[in-house]
C-alpha cells in the first residue's frame, strides 16, 4: 500500500465530493488515504484511513512539526498539497522527504507577493509597476510617478484579502490605514512569516509593516491553470474572467476557453510558462492570473496550486474530461509521466453573488436544480438555510451564494449567456442582519 498524506484538502464538502467519488478507485490501486487537517467530519471517518490532527493552517510551524512526527512513525509515499492552506507545510515536508512537490523556494515565491514580483521582473516577465511601501507618503510618491488608480495589497494575501484599489490622492490615507490595520491580524501574513522561519528563507521585507503598491493595470482579466511536470507546463487553457464591479476583486464568472484572438492566447500561454519558470514552480498544479490590454499582457499573481473556487473542479472536468486533482494525486505519488489537455466544447461557470450581510433564508429547491439539469445546466447553492452570511471587511467574507455551469458547442459567449441567466435566476435569499458583521 502507498500512503498518500492529504494536507488541508479543502472544505468538508469538497473532500466528500472528491474522495467519496474517487476514494474506492484509489484504494483499488493500493493507495491508503491519510487526512492531515485541523478537523474532521463524520464523513471524513468513512473516507480516510487515518487522521493526523493539525493546528489551523496559519500555524505553519506547528503544522510542519505535526506532519514531521507522523512521517517519522510511518511511510509517506506522497504529499498532496493542492490548496492554498496546504502549500507551506506540504511543500516543506515533500522537500524534506525527497518526494514530488513544488519545493520550498517555489512555495515562497507564491506565498510572498513581493518576492514573486521581484523574480518575475528580474526575468523580464511582464508585471505591473510595483514598489514596497510602508506609509501613505510612500503610496503618494509612487502615484506621482505612475498615476492613479493604484492597488495596495499585503505581501501575503489570497482570495482577494487585503487588496484595495485607490482611485485618487484624497483616498490614500484611509486605504493605507485599512491595509496596515489588517496586516497584524492576517492569517495569510502569519503563514508567510512562519513559513519563512521554517524553511530558513528570506522574505526581503517585514510583512507586518510593509505592503505592495502597484499601478492598476486596466486590462481584461485572464487566467491559466494546469500542472507542471518535469519543468514542462500542461496548460489546460486560457480562461476569461468577469469581475464584480469595483472596488471589489471577486470573480463573477469564468469562460473556458477565452474568446480572444489566437495570437493573444499564444502570448498568454507563453507568458504563463515564463512566470512558472521564474517562480521555480514544478511538480505542482498552478493557477496564474493575468491582465491583457491589447497585446500587452501582465502577470498579476502566480499560485503553485490548482485554481480554488466554487465548482472550479466541475468546470475543468466537464471541459477536459479528467479531474485535475486526480492528476495531482498521480503526480504526488510519482505516477504521472505526462499529460495533455484537449478542450471539449465551450464552457462558462457563473456565480450569484451577495454583498449584504445577514443569514441565508432560502436556497434553490431540488426540483428547480433538476429542471436546469434537464436543460444541460449544472447548478447548486454554496450555502444552506440558516448559514450566517458575512461581507467585507469580515475575514470570512466571500460573495458566492450559488453557481451555474453551462456549455455551448462553439461559443464561450453563448455559454456565458446561458450560465449567467441560470445563476441569476437561482432562488437564494439572504435576510439582512446588521449585527453579524
C-alpha positions in Angstrom: 0.0 0.0 0.0 1.1 3.6 -0.7 0.4 6.2 2.0 -0.9 9.5 0.5 -0.8 12.3 3.0 -3.6 14.8 2.1 -2.7 18.1 3.7 -5.6 20.5 4.4 -7.6 19.2 1.4 -10.3 21.8 1.1 -13.7 22.0 2.9 -15.6 19.0 4.2 -18.0 19.2 1.2 -15.1 19.4 -1.2 -13.4 16.4 0.4 -16.7 14.4 0.4 -17.3 15.2 -3.3 -13.9 14.1 -4.5 -12.9 11.3 -2.1 -16.4 10.0 -2.0 -16.3 9.6 -5.7 -12.6 8.5 -6.2 -11.6 7.0 -2.9 -12.6 3.4 -3.7 -10.7 3.6 -7.0 -7.6 4.9 -5.3 -7.8 2.0 -2.7 -8.1 -0.5 -5.6 -4.8 0.9 -6.8 -3.2 0.3 -3.4 -3.4 3.9 -2.1 -4.1 4.5 1.6 -5.6 7.9 2.3 -4.4 9.9 5.3 -6.2 13.1 6.2 -4.0 15.8 7.7 -6.3 18.6 8.8 -7.3 20.8 11.7 -10.6 19.0 12.0 -12.5 16.0 10.6 -16.2 15.5 9.9 -18.2 12.3 10.4 -18.0 11.7 6.6 -14.2 12.0 6.8 -14.0 9.0 9.1 -15.5 6.9 6.3 -13.5 8.4 3.5 -10.0 8.4 5.1 -8.0 5.5 6.6 -6.2 7.7 9.2 -6.3 11.2 10.6 -3.4 13.4 11.6 -4.5 16.3 13.7 -3.1 19.7 12.6 -3.5 23.2 14.0 -5.2 25.9 11.9 -3.4 26.5 8.6 -1.8 29.8 9.6 0.2 28.0 12.3 2.7 26.7 9.8 5.5 25.8 12.3 3.2 23.7 14.5 1.6 22.0 11.4 5.1 21.1 10.0 6.2 19.6 13.3 3.0 17.5 13.5 3.5 16.3 9.9 7.1 15.5 10.6 6.2 13.4 13.7 3.7 11.4 11.7 6.1 10.9 8.8 8.7 9.6 11.3 6.4 6.9 12.5 5.1 5.7 9.2 6.0 5.6 5.5 4.9 8.6 3.4 4.8 7.8 -0.4 3.2 11.1 -1.5 2.2 14.5 -0.1 -0.9 16.1 -1.7 -0.7 19.8 -1.1 -3.0 21.1 -3.8 -4.6 24.1 -2.0 -3.6 27.5 -0.6 -3.7 26.3 3.0 -1.5 23.2 2.2 1.2 24.9 0.3 3.5 26.0 3.1 3.7 22.8 5.3 3.1 20.5 2.3 5.9 21.9 0.2 8.3 21.8 3.2 7.5 18.2 4.1 7.7 16.9 0.5 11.0 18.6 0.0 12.3 17.2 3.3 11.3 13.7 2.3 12.5 13.9 -1.3 9.0 13.5 -2.7 7.5 15.3 -5.7 6.3 18.8 -4.8 6.8 22.4 -5.7 9.8 22.8 -3.5 10.5 25.3 -0.7 11.7 28.1 -2.9 8.8 27.8 -5.3 6.4 27.9 -2.4 8.0 31.1 -1.1 7.6 32.8 -4.5 3.9 32.0 -4.4 3.3 32.9 -0.8 5.3 36.2 -0.8 3.8 38.6 -3.4 6.8 40.9 -3.2 9.2 38.0 -3.8 7.1 36.9 -6.8 7.0 40.4 -8.3 10.8 40.8 -7.9 11.6 37.4 -9.5 9.2 38.0 -12.4 10.6 41.4 -13.1 14.2 40.2 -12.9 13.4 37.5 -15.5 11.6 40.1 -17.7 8.2 38.5 -17.2 5.8 41.5 -17.6 4.1 42.6 -14.4 2.5 45.9 -13.3 4.9 48.5 -12.0 5.3 48.0 -8.2 7.1 49.1 -5.1 7.2 48.1 -1.4 5.6 50.8 0.8 5.1 51.4 4.5 3.1 54.6 4.6 0.7 56.9 2.8 3.6 59.1 1.7 5.2 56.1 0.0 2.0 55.5 -1.9 1.7 59.1 -3.0 5.3 59.1 -4.2 4.6 56.0 -6.3 1.4 57.5 -7.7 3.2 60.7 -8.5 5.4 58.7 -10.8 2.9 56.2 -12.2 -0.5 57.9 -11.7 -3.8 56.7 -10.2 -5.5 54.4 -9.6 -3.1 52.2 -7.7 -3.6 48.9 -5.9 -2.5 48.2 -2.3 -2.0 44.6 -1.2 -0.4 42.8 1.6 2.8 40.9 0.8 0.9 37.8 1.6 -2.8 37.6 0.5 -5.1 35.1 -1.1 -8.6 35.2 -2.5 -8.6 39.0 -2.7 -8.0 39.5 1.0 -6.2 42.8 2.0 -6.4 44.1 -1.6 -7.6 47.7 -2.1 -7.9 49.9 -5.2 -7.2 53.6 -4.6 -8.7 55.9 -7.2 -7.3 59.2 -6.1 -5.0 61.0 -3.7 -7.5 62.0 -1.1 -8.4 58.3 -0.5 -4.8 57.2 0.2 -4.7 57.8 4.0 -7.9 55.8 4.6 -6.8 52.9 2.3 -3.3 52.7 3.8 -4.9 52.7 7.3 -7.2 49.8 6.4 -4.4 47.7 4.9 -2.0 48.3 7.8 -4.7 47.6 10.3 -5.2 44.2 8.7 -1.6 43.1 8.5 -1.2 42.0 12.1 -4.5 40.0 12.1 -4.0 38.5 8.7 -3.7 34.7 8.6 -2.0 34.9 5.2 0.7 37.2 6.6 1.2 34.9 9.6 1.5 31.9 7.3 4.2 33.6 5.3 6.2 34.7 8.3 6.1 31.2 9.9 6.9 29.5 6.6 10.0 31.7 6.0 11.2 30.8 9.5 10.5 27.1 8.9 12.3 27.0 5.6 15.1 29.4 6.6 14.3 31.7 3.6 14.4 35.5 3.3 11.1 37.4 2.6 13.1 40.6 1.9 10.7 42.8 3.9 8.7 42.9 7.1 5.2 41.7 6.1 3.8 43.2 9.3 5.0 46.7 8.4 5.2 46.9 4.6 2.9 46.2 1.7 2.9 46.4 -2.1 1.7 49.4 -4.1 1.2 48.7 -7.8 0.0 50.6 -10.8 -3.6 49.4 -11.6 -3.4 47.7 -14.9 -6.7 48.1 -16.6 -6.8 45.1 -18.8 -9.1 42.1 -19.4 -8.8 39.6 -16.6 -7.5 36.2 -17.8 -6.3 33.1 -16.1 -4.3 30.0 -16.9 -4.4 26.7 -15.0 -2.6 23.5 -15.3 0.1 21.2 -14.0 3.8 21.4 -14.2 5.7 18.1 -14.5 9.4 17.9 -15.1 9.7 21.6 -15.9 7.0 21.3 -18.6 3.7 23.0 -18.1 0.5 21.4 -19.3 -1.8 24.5 -19.7 -5.5 23.5 -19.5 -6.5 26.6 -21.5 -6.9 30.4 -21.2 -9.9 31.4 -19.1 -11.6 34.8 -19.3 -12.9 36.1 -16.0 -15.7 38.6 -15.3 -15.1 40.5 -12.1 -17.6 42.1 -9.7 -17.8 45.9 -10.1 -15.0 47.9 -8.4 -13.8 48.3 -5.7 -14.2 44.5 -5.2 -11.9 41.9 -6.8 -14.1 38.9 -6.9 -14.9 36.7 -9.9 -18.5 36.6 -11.2 -17.8 34.1 -14.0 -15.2 32.0 -15.8 -15.3 31.3 -19.5 -13.2 28.4 -20.9 -11.7 28.9 -23.5 -11.4 32.7 -23.6 -12.8 34.0 -26.9 -9.8 36.1 -27.8 -7.6 36.2 -30.9 -5.4 33.1 -31.2 -2.3 35.3 -31.3 -3.2 36.7 -27.9 -3.9 33.3 -26.4 -0.5 32.1 -27.5 1.1 35.1 -25.8 -0.8 34.5 -22.6 0.3 30.8 -22.5 4.0 31.8 -23.3 4.0 34.5 -20.5 2.4 31.9 -18.1 5.2 29.4 -18.8 7.8 32.1 -18.3 6.2 33.0 -15.0 6.3 29.4 -13.8 10.0 29.1 -14.6 10.8 32.4 -13.0 8.9 31.4 -9.8 10.6 27.9 -9.7 7.2 26.2 -9.8 7.5 22.5 -10.7 5.8 19.2 -9.8 2.6 21.0 -8.9 -0.7 22.3 -10.1 -0.8 26.0 -10.9 -3.1 28.9 -11.3 -1.9 32.2 -12.8 -3.9 35.5 -13.0 -3.1 37.9 -15.8 -4.4 41.1 -17.5 -4.3 41.8 -21.2 -4.7 45.2 -22.8 -4.3 44.9 -26.5 -1.1 42.9 -26.9 0.2 44.0 -23.5 -0.1 41.0 -21.1 0.9 41.3 -17.5 1.1 38.7 -14.7 -0.9 39.6 -11.6 -0.4 36.5 -9.5 1.3 33.1 -9.6 -0.1 30.3 -7.4 1.5 26.9 -7.0 -1.8 25.1 -6.6 -4.9 24.3 -8.7 -7.4 27.1 -9.0 -9.6 27.3 -5.9 -13.1 28.5 -6.4 -16.6 27.0 -6.0 -17.3 24.4 -8.7 -14.0 25.0 -10.4 -13.3 21.3 -10.4 -16.6 20.7 -12.2 -15.7 23.2 -14.9 -12.4 21.5 -15.7 -13.8 18.0 -15.5 -16.6 19.0 -17.9 -14.2 20.8 -20.3 -11.3 18.4 -20.2 -12.8 15.0 -19.5 -10.5 14.4 -16.4 -10.3 15.7 -12.9 -7.2 17.8 -12.3 -7.0 16.9 -8.6 -6.8 13.2 -9.6 -3.8 14.0 -11.8 -2.2 15.9 -8.9 -2.5 12.7 -6.8 -0.8 10.7 -9.5 1.9 13.5 -9.6 2.4 13.3 -5.8 2.8 9.5 -5.9 5.3 9.7 -8.8 2.9 8.0 -11.2 2.2 10.8 -13.7 4.6 10.6 -16.7 2.9 13.0 -19.0 -0.3 15.0 -19.5 -2.2 16.5 -22.4 -5.3 18.7 -22.2 -7.9 18.9 -25.0 -10.9 21.1 -24.5 -14.3 19.7 -25.2 -16.9 22.4 -26.2 -17.0 25.9 -24.7 -18.0 26.4 -21.1 -19.0 29.1 -18.6 -19.2 28.9 -14.8 -21.2 31.8 -13.4 -21.9 32.8 -9.8 -24.7 34.5 -8.0 -23.1 36.9 -5.5 -24.3 38.5 -2.3 -22.9 41.6 -0.7 -25.4 42.2 2.1 -24.6 40.6 5.5 -27.2 38.6 7.3 -28.4 35.0 7.3 -29.3 32.7 4.4 -33.1 32.5 4.2 -33.7 30.4 1.1 -31.8 28.2 -1.4 -33.0 26.6 -4.7 -35.2 23.5 -4.4 -34.1 20.1 -5.8 -36.9 20.5 -8.3 -35.5 23.8 -9.6 -32.0 22.3 -9.9 -33.3 19.2 -11.7 -35.2 21.4 -14.1 -31.9 23.2 -15.0 -30.2 19.8 -15.3 -32.8 18.8 -17.9 -31.6 21.8 -19.9 -27.9 20.7 -19.7 -27.1 23.2 -17.0 -25.5 22.1 -13.7 -26.2 24.3 -10.7 -26.0 24.3 -6.9 -26.1 26.6 -3.9 -22.9 27.0 -1.9 -24.8 27.8 1.3 -27.6 26.3 3.4 -30.6 27.9 5.1 -29.6 29.4 8.4 -25.9 30.0 7.4 -24.5 33.3 8.5 -23.6 35.5 5.5 -20.6 37.8 6.0 -19.4 40.7 3.9 -16.2 42.7 3.8 -14.3 43.5 5.9 -15.2 40.3 7.8 -12.3 37.9 7.3 -14.6 35.1 6.2 -16.3 37.2 3.6 -16.7 35.6 0.1 -19.6 36.5 -2.1 -20.6 33.3 -4.0 -24.0 32.2 -2.9 -24.6 29.8 -5.9 -23.3 28.7 -9.2 -24.4 27.5 -12.7 -22.3 25.7 -15.3 -23.3 25.7 -18.9 -21.8 24.8 -22.3 -22.1 25.6 -26.0 -20.7 23.7 -28.9 -18.7 26.6 -30.3 -19.0 29.8 -28.3 -18.0 30.7 -24.8 -20.1 33.9 -25.1 -23.2 31.8 -25.6 -22.2 29.5 -22.8 -21.8 32.7 -20.6 -25.3 33.9 -21.5 -26.9 30.6 -20.5 -24.9 30.3 -17.3 -25.4 33.9 -16.3 -29.2 33.7 -16.7 -29.4 30.5 -14.8 -27.2 31.7 -11.9 -29.1 35.0 -11.6 -32.5 33.1 -11.5 -31.5 30.8 -8.7 -33.7 31.5 -5.6 -31.1 32.3 -3.0 -32.1 34.9 -0.4 -30.2 36.5 2.5 -32.1 38.1 5.3 -30.2 41.2 6.3 -28.9 41.2 9.9 -26.6 44.1 10.6 -25.1 42.7 13.8 -23.4 39.8 12.0 -20.6 41.9 10.6 
